[in-house]
Every structure is written in C-alpha cells, then in structure tokens.
Amino acid sequence: MTTVQRSAAPAAEEGRGADTRRPRRLRPAGRRDVALFWFAIPGLIVLLLFHYVPLLGNAIAFQDYQPYIGIMHSPWSGLDNFDVLFNGDDQFLRALVNTLQLTLIQVVFVFPAPILLALALNSLVSERIKKWVQNVLYLPHFLSWVVVVALFQQMLGNTGMLNLFLQAHDVGTWNIIGNPELFKSLLTSQVIWKDTGWGTILFLAALSRVDNDLYEAAAMDGASRLRQTWHVTLPALRGLVILLLILRLGDALSVGFEQILLQQGGVGLENSEVMDTYVYNHGLIGGDWGVSAAVGLVKGLVGVVLVLGANKVAHLFGEEGVYKS
C-alpha cells in the first residue's frame, strides 16, 4: 500500500507539472505582454483623440461650411472648394511658389547642416571640449520662435547691433529685417541657427558605433582623413540620412508656420505667404473654411505620396527606407 502511495505521488506531481507547464508554452504573446499593453493604452488614447478623430474635420473641404450650424448641418458643395487648386488663384499660386522655393532651399542648405556639424564635432580629439560644444549648440533648440525672432531683430534690425556698429563707423545701414528680397535667406539662417545643433544628436550616435578598426585599416592603406570620411564615415551614415530625408519629405510643404507668421507683417504677403499661412489667413482670419480645409487636405496627401514614392525609390537602390514593402 505504501509502495503504491509512494509511486502514485510522483506521478500526480508529474501530472500537475505537465498541466501547469503546457499552458505557459501555449500562452499567446498578447497575454504575456498584457502589462505593456496597459502602459500603451494612454498613448493610444491620445493618438486616437488628437490625430485620428480630427481627420473627420476634413469633411469641411467638401462643404460650404458654416461655423454656426456645424459640420452636420452645413450643405455639401462637392469639389467647389478645390477650384483654387485646379483653376488657379493668384494668392494660392503665390503661396505655392514660395513654399516650393523654401522647401528646395531647406533641402539643399538646412538638411545637410547637421551632418556637416556632426562630422566636425566627431573630428574633435578632446571629449571634454566636444561635450561642451554640443551642450552650447543644443540650447537654441529650446528657444521659442518668438524669442528667436526677437533676437534676430535685436541683432539685424534697423536699430540693431549690426546697424549701430555700421553707423558708428560711418558705413551706413544694412536693412536685413523687413527686406522682402532677403526674407527667404533670413528664414533659412534662423532655422540653421536654431535646430542644427539639435539635429546632430542622431548623427553623432551613429558615428559613435563606427568601428575604429575600419579607420585604422584605412590609415594603414594610406587613406587621408578626407578619404576616411568618404569611404568609412559617410557609408555608416547613409541609411540614417536616407531615413531622415524620407521623413522630411512628408513635411515638404510645411516650411515654418509660426516663424513666418511672426515676420510676415514686415515684408508683406508677396514674398512671405506659404501654404500654412494661406490656410490660416483664409480659414481663421478670412472665414473661408472650406477652401482652407481643401488646401490643407491636398497638402497632407502630397506629403503621403512623397513619402511612399521616396520609400519605393530607396528600396530600388537597396536601402531599407522607413518601412519594408
């Protein structure tokens, strides 16, 4: 009897062990990561409320929207609000031309600036000086555009530091702030001064992962510092550069709403009106909600098409892009 009880106990324990282990092996990943899902719920709610629910407001683009009766009761107008896009409107065409010009300028001058600065910082030998320079360059990113515009006016305005210095030496004055011909150059210089240092973070992180043995091997082959940069450093940054360039194309028609709006009064609409300010001036200021919503909708669709097209081109050249198709 005792023998039977002793032999049955381990069997029962083995049976319980098998019953408890089997569900663990078959437990789906969703149940294992239930704690992570709970942490993600607040972010998903914010994403749903502030990014997806507002998409319903694009219905205004197809309505003769009246704010006092709301979206549900405003009459539908079909594609009438898109006439400014397809039939041409002088103000819209002017905003489109200025936007495309600023987009081209920013891609040529603003986008490469963090890469060049990161290469320069990476060449510094002293880590202490390198960290100090990085911290100084990060600071402008945390300033609001109101403060940045005020600083540039204090330096380059008619009564700013530069003109006071020129007057003191009988050289005359140089009108930079408020000059329509220099407005796009001024916007570009402000963006470079404010965000170039912050943009180096990703590139410096990528450069820190480059194997030093590659540099030593290149130096033993007689490669100069420039050739080491060309054959070792730049290939290490290629994937990141393509990724950020594709993401930048998604906002290709967004060239700085707040920055331009703050300085628009000094140079007029002829040289400063862009897509974002056009939507603001016609929607909130002019009350033409339908046309503004139509322009904003087309602007978003253009960004999506550019991202999808650029990602496809990246795949054709053997790069990963933003996502895999």
C-alpha positions in Angstrom: 0.0 0.0 0.0 2.8 2.3 1.0 4.6 1.4 -2.2 1.5 2.2 -4.3 1.1 5.6 -2.5 4.8 6.5 -3.0 4.6 5.6 -6.6 1.4 7.4 -7.2 2.6 10.7 -5.6 5.4 11.4 -8.1 3.0 10.6 -10.9 0.5 13.0 -9.6 3.2 15.7 -9.2 4.4 15.0 -12.8 0.9 15.3 -14.0 0.3 18.6 -12.2 3.7 19.8 -13.5 2.8 18.9 -17.1 -0.6 20.6 -16.7 0.9 23.8 -15.4 3.8 23.9 -17.9 1.7 23.3 -21.0 -0.5 26.5 -20.8 2.6 28.5 -20.3 4.2 27.2 -23.5 0.9 27.8 -25.4 0.2 31.2 -23.8 -0.2 33.7 -26.6 2.2 36.7 -26.8 -0.7 39.1 -26.2 -1.4 37.7 -22.7 2.4 37.6 -21.9 2.7 41.3 -22.7 -0.6 42.4 -21.2 1.3 44.8 -18.8 2.9 46.5 -21.8 -0.5 46.9 -23.4 -1.8 48.7 -20.3 1.2 51.1 -20.5 0.4 51.8 -24.1 -3.3 52.5 -23.6 -2.9 56.2 -22.6 -0.7 56.9 -25.6 -3.1 55.1 -27.9 -6.0 57.2 -26.5 -4.1 60.4 -27.1 -3.2 59.3 -30.6 -6.8 58.5 -31.3 -8.3 61.7 -29.9 -5.8 64.2 -31.2 -4.6 62.6 -34.5 -7.4 60.4 -35.9 -10.6 61.9 -34.7 -9.6 65.4 -36.1 -9.3 63.7 -39.5 -13.1 63.7 -39.6 -12.9 67.5 -39.9 -11.6 67.1 -43.5 -15.3 66.8 -44.4 -15.3 70.7 -44.4 -13.2 70.6 -47.6 -16.3 69.2 -49.4 -18.9 71.5 -47.7 -20.0 75.1 -47.7 -19.1 75.1 -44.0 -20.9 77.5 -41.7 -19.5 77.5 -38.1 -22.8 78.5 -36.5 -24.6 75.4 -37.8 -21.7 72.9 -37.7 -20.4 70.2 -39.9 -23.6 68.0 -39.6 -25.9 70.7 -41.0 -23.6 72.6 -43.4 -24.5 72.0 -47.1 -22.3 69.8 -49.3 -20.5 71.6 -52.1 -18.7 68.7 -53.8 -15.3 69.8 -55.2 -16.1 73.5 -55.4 -13.5 74.3 -52.7 -10.8 72.8 -54.8 -11.2 75.3 -57.6 -8.4 77.4 -56.2 -6.1 74.4 -56.7 -7.1 73.3 -60.2 -8.3 76.6 -61.8 -5.6 78.8 -60.3 -5.9 81.5 -57.7 -3.3 84.2 -57.6 -2.9 84.1 -53.8 -2.8 80.4 -53.8 -0.3 80.2 -56.6 1.9 82.7 -54.9 1.8 80.7 -51.7 2.6 77.5 -53.6 5.6 79.1 -55.4 7.0 80.5 -52.1 6.5 77.1 -50.4 8.3 75.2 -53.1 11.2 77.7 -53.1 11.6 77.4 -49.3 11.3 73.6 -49.5 14.1 73.5 -52.1 16.3 75.9 -50.0 15.8 73.9 -46.8 16.6 70.6 -48.5 19.8 72.0 -50.0 21.1 74.0 -47.1 19.2 73.1 -43.9 19.2 69.3 -44.2 22.9 68.8 -44.7 23.9 71.2 -42.0 23.6 68.8 -39.0 25.5 66.1 -41.0 28.4 68.5 -41.6 28.4 69.8 -38.0 28.3 66.2 -36.7 31.4 65.3 -38.8 33.2 68.4 -37.5 32.3 67.5 -33.9 33.3 63.9 -34.4 36.8 65.0 -35.5 37.4 66.8 -32.2 40.0 64.9 -30.2 39.2 66.2 -26.7 35.9 64.6 -25.4 35.6 67.4 -22.8 35.6 70.1 -25.4 33.3 68.0 -27.7 30.7 67.7 -24.9 30.9 71.4 -24.1 30.4 72.4 -27.7 27.5 70.0 -28.1 25.7 71.5 -25.0 26.1 75.0 -26.3 24.8 74.0 -29.7 21.7 72.3 -28.2 20.5 75.4 -26.4 18.9 77.3 -29.3 16.6 74.4 -30.0 14.8 75.1 -26.7 14.0 78.7 -27.5 10.6 79.5 -28.9 10.3 81.2 -32.3 9.1 84.4 -30.6 12.4 84.6 -28.7 14.5 83.7 -31.8 12.8 86.3 -34.0 13.3 88.9 -31.2 17.0 88.1 -31.0 17.5 88.4 -34.8 15.6 91.8 -34.7 17.9 93.0 -31.9 21.0 91.9 -33.9 20.0 92.7 -37.5 17.1 95.2 -37.3 17.3 98.8 -38.3 18.2 99.8 -34.8 20.0 96.5 -34.0 23.6 95.8 -33.1 24.9 95.5 -36.6 23.5 98.8 -37.9 24.6 100.6 -34.8 28.1 99.3 -35.4 28.0 100.3 -39.0 26.7 103.8 -38.2 29.4 104.3 -35.6 32.0 103.7 -38.3 30.2 105.9 -40.9 29.5 102.9 -43.2 25.7 103.4 -43.4 23.0 100.9 -42.6 22.0 97.5 -44.0 18.3 96.7 -44.0 18.0 92.9 -43.4 14.9 92.6 -41.2 11.9 93.6 -43.3 13.7 93.3 -46.6 11.5 91.1 -48.9 14.5 90.1 -51.1 16.4 88.8 -48.1 13.4 87.2 -46.4 13.9 83.6 -47.5 17.7 83.8 -46.7 16.8 85.2 -43.3 14.3 82.3 -42.6 16.9 79.8 -43.6 19.6 81.3 -41.4 17.2 81.3 -38.4 16.3 77.6 -38.9 20.0 76.6 -39.2 20.9 78.6 -36.1 18.1 77.2 -34.0 18.0 73.5 -35.0 21.3 72.4 -36.5 22.9 71.6 -33.1 19.9 69.6 -32.0 19.9 67.7 -35.3 23.4 66.4 -34.7 22.3 64.1 -32.0 21.2 61.2 -34.2 24.3 61.5 -36.5 26.7 61.6 -33.5 25.0 58.5 -32.1 25.5 56.7 -35.5 29.1 57.9 -35.7 29.9 56.5 -32.2 29.0 53.0 -33.5 31.6 53.0 -36.3 34.4 50.5 -35.6 37.7 52.2 -35.1 39.4 49.3 -36.7 38.0 50.5 -40.0 39.7 53.9 -39.6 43.0 52.2 -38.6 42.8 49.8 -41.6 42.1 52.8 -43.9 45.0 54.7 -42.4 47.4 51.8 -42.9 46.3 51.7 -46.6 47.4 55.4 -46.8 44.0 57.0 -46.8 43.9 60.6 -45.8 41.3 62.0 -43.3 39.1 63.1 -46.2 39.2 59.6 -47.8 38.5 58.0 -44.4 35.4 60.2 -44.2 34.3 59.4 -47.7 34.9 55.6 -47.5 34.2 54.9 -43.8 32.2 57.6 -42.2 29.7 58.5 -44.9 28.7 54.9 -45.7 27.9 54.4 -42.0 25.5 57.4 -42.1 23.9 56.6 -45.4 21.0 54.6 -44.1 20.2 57.2 -41.4 20.4 60.1 -43.9 18.0 58.3 -46.3 15.6 57.6 -43.5 15.6 61.2 -42.3 15.3 62.5 -45.8 12.2 60.4 -46.5 10.6 61.6 -43.2 11.5 65.2 -44.2 9.6 64.8 -47.5 6.5 64.0 -45.5 6.6 67.6 -44.3 7.9 69.0 -47.6 5.1 71.6 -47.8 5.5 72.7 -44.1 8.2 75.3 -44.1 7.6 77.0 -40.7 4.2 78.5 -39.9 4.9 80.3 -36.6 8.3 81.6 -37.7 6.9 83.1 -40.9 3.7 84.4 -39.3 5.7 86.4 -36.8 7.7 88.2 -39.5 5.0 88.4 -42.2 3.9 91.9 -41.4 7.3 93.4 -42.1 7.7 92.0 -45.6 4.2 91.6 -46.9 2.4 88.6 -48.3 4.0 88.8 -51.7 7.3 87.1 -50.5 6.1 85.5 -47.3 2.8 83.8 -48.0 3.2 80.0 -47.8 0.7 77.1 -47.7 0.4 77.1 -43.9 -0.1 80.9 -43.6 -2.5 80.7 -46.6 -4.7 78.2 -44.7 -4.5 80.4 -41.5 -5.3 83.7 -43.3 -8.2 82.3 -45.3 -9.6 80.0 -42.7 -9.3 81.7 -39.3 -8.9 85.3 -40.5 -11.0 85.3 -43.7 -13.6 82.8 -42.6 -13.2 80.8 -45.9 -13.1 77.5 -44.0 -13.9 75.2 -47.0 -11.0 76.4 -49.2 -8.5 76.3 -46.3 -9.6 72.7 -45.4 -9.2 71.8 -49.1 -5.7 73.2 -49.3 -4.7 71.5 -46.0 -6.1 68.2 -47.3 -4.2 68.4 -50.5 -1.0 69.4 -48.6 -1.3 66.3 -46.5 -2.0 64.0 -49.4 1.1 65.4 -51.2 3.2 64.5 -48.2 1.9 61.0 -48.1 2.6 60.5 -51.8 6.2 61.9 -51.4 6.9 59.5 -48.5 5.6 56.5 -50.3 7.4 57.4 -53.5 10.7 58.1 -51.8 10.5 54.9 -49.8 9.9 52.9 -53.0 12.9 54.6 -54.6 15.0 53.7 -51.6 14.0 50.1 -51.9 15.0 50.1 -55.6 18.5 51.2 -54.6 18.8 48.5 -51.9 18.1 50.7 -48.9 15.6 49.8 -46.1 13.8 53.1 -46.1 11.1 53.9 -43.5 9.4 50.6 -43.8 9.6 47.3 -45.7 7.1 46.7 -48.5 
